């Protein structure tokens, strides 16, 4: 088993080693912060040049999860594009690839701070979404409801005999799940940063992604 099953709001969820979240009983796949088109946005606004293949890579990895799981519903938790101009800059191949992924299933685009506004790619654009009492939104809020969000790009570092290992991670406690960023060119915020440590409960768990989804007490990362 490469993934990590855990209980949340009386539901069984799976933190996948790939960085997506799978809700088996609902056939629902959740992904956050893909930041498609980031290399194009950096070149456009700052003149810096990065290899322009991150959108292709991000969509290929998402496509692998969709092919494996065949979800009925896909929720993108915001910042799917690095900005809305990146949507217009999608090349033909990536546009077709993304349209093919959305076809034949319920696809929900949650509004992010980078990509507020409608996304003309099929699917439904929403500020937030609720299923079985669990709220899906881009940025965590203090509502008291079980909530799955993204935005912070959490990462955790664990010690090893040779050196520490840093990985993107899920953060989860009784009421919140904060998703890792899925995009190829996305960085991360340390799980012990005040913005995250004050948001999560003391018994929160960090689930590292990579070859295997590995849970650790968040306070030990």
N, C-alpha and C positions, 0 to 999 in steps of 0.2 A: 504494500500500500504506500504510494508516494504522496497521497493527499491526507488531509487531517479533517476528520469528522468531529463536530462539536455541537452542543445543544445551545440554542439561542431562542428566547421567547417561545418556548415549548415546541420548537421546530428543530429538525436535524439538518444542519448545513455542512457543506464541505468547502474548506479552504484549499483550493487547488495549488499545487506546486507552481503552476504557471502564473498565478496571481489573479485568477478569476474566482468567483464565489458561485457554488452550485447548490441549488435547492432542489433536491431530487424529487420530492413528492409533488412539487409544482412544475417540474421540468423548466426551471427558471435559471438562467445564467446571468450573472452580474459582472460588469467590468467597469473600471473607473480610470479617468485621467489618461486617455490614450494620447492626447496632444498631437493628433495627426497634423502633419505639415509644419512641424516645429523648425526644421532646417530651412524651409522656404520663408517662414516668418522672420527668422534671424537674418537671413540674407536680405530680405526686403527692407527691414527696419534698421539693421545695424551694419550691413555689409559683410558680415562674417560668413564664411563658407564651411558647411559641414557636409559630409557625404549625404546626398539627397535620397537615401533609401530607407529612412526610418519608417515612413508610412507603409511602404511595401512590407517591411518586416513585421510591424505591429499588426497589420491586417492578416498576414500569413499566420501569425501565432494565434490570433483570435479565431481565424478560420479553422485551425487545427482543433481548438476546443469545441467549436460548433460542430465540426464533423464527428468528433468523438462522442459528444453528448446529445446532439440533435435536440436542442432546447425548443420548447414551444414559445417561450418568452425570453427576450434579451433586454436587459436594462443597462444602458450606458449612463454612468453616474455623473455626467458633466465633464467639462473640459475635454470633450471628445476631439475637438479641433483646437489648435493653439490660438487661433482667432478665427472669426467668420470668413476673413479673406482666404484663409487656407482651404476652406471648402471650395471656393471658386477656382483655386489653383490646383485642385486634384487633377492629375493626368488621367487620360482616358482609361488606362488599365486599372488604376486604383479606384476610379469611380465605378467601373463595372464590377470590380471585385467587391466593393462595399455594397452596391445594390444587390448583388447576388447573395450576400450574407443576410440581408434584411428580408429577402423574398420568402414568402410562405410561413412566416412566423410573426408574432406580436413583437414589435421593436419599439422600445421607449427611450427617447432621448431626454435625459434630465438636464435642465438648464445649469450651466456652470458659470463661473465668473469670467472665463475666457471666451465662452461661446454662447452668451445670452442671445435669445432670439430664435426664430424658426430655422429648422434644418431641413432643406428641401431634398431629402434623400429617401423618402418613404418613412413609414413609422409615425409615431406620435411624439410631439414635443410637449414636455410638462415641467412645471417648476418642482414638483415632488410627486411621489406615487406611493400608494399604500396597498399592501396585500396582507390579509390575516393579521391586521393590527401592527404590522412592521412598516415603518416609513422609510422610503428610499429618497435621499436628497443629496445635493452636492456637498454642502458644508454643514457640519454637525450643529444642532441647536439643543438648547436645554428645554425640552418639552415634557420629559418624563415618559415618552413613548419609546418602545424599542425602535432603534434607528440604525440604518446602514448608510454610510456616507463615504466621501473620498476627500479630495482637495489637499490634504496635508502631505501626501506622498511619504508615509512613514517608512523608516528603515531602522533596522536594529543591528547591533554588533554584539557577537558573543565570543568569549575567549576560547582558544584552543591551545593545545600543547605547543604548537609552533607559532601561531599568530592569531590575531582576532579575525573573524569573518563577518563582513557586513553584507546584509541582504535587504532588499525590499521586504516589507512584512505587512500582515494584517495586525490590527490591534482590536482586541475584543474583551468586553466585560459583560456584566449582566444586562446592560441596557444599550450598549453601543458596539458597532463594528465600524472601524475605519479601514477602508480598503487601500491596498498598495496601488501606486501608479502603474499602469500597464504599458505605457508608451516606451518605446525603445530609447528615446532621448530624455526621459524624465529623471530628475535627480530625486533627492529625498531629504526629509527632516528627521533627525534622530528621535527615536522613541522616548528618550529621556529629556527632550526639550520641554521647557515649561509649558509651551502651548499644548502639548500632548499629555504630559504627566499630570497636569492639573485638570484635564478634561476626563481622563480615564480613572476608574476606581483603583484602589491600591492592589487588588487581586487581579488586575488585568493581565491578559496573556498576549504576547507577541508571537505570531506564527510566521516564521521566516519562509520565504519562497526560494526557488532554485531547483535543484535536482529533486529535492524532497521538501515537503512542507513540514517544518519542525517547530513545535510549540515551546516557548520558554516564558517564565514569569517576566512580565514587562520590566519590573523593577531591577532585574538582573542583567538587562541588556545595555 
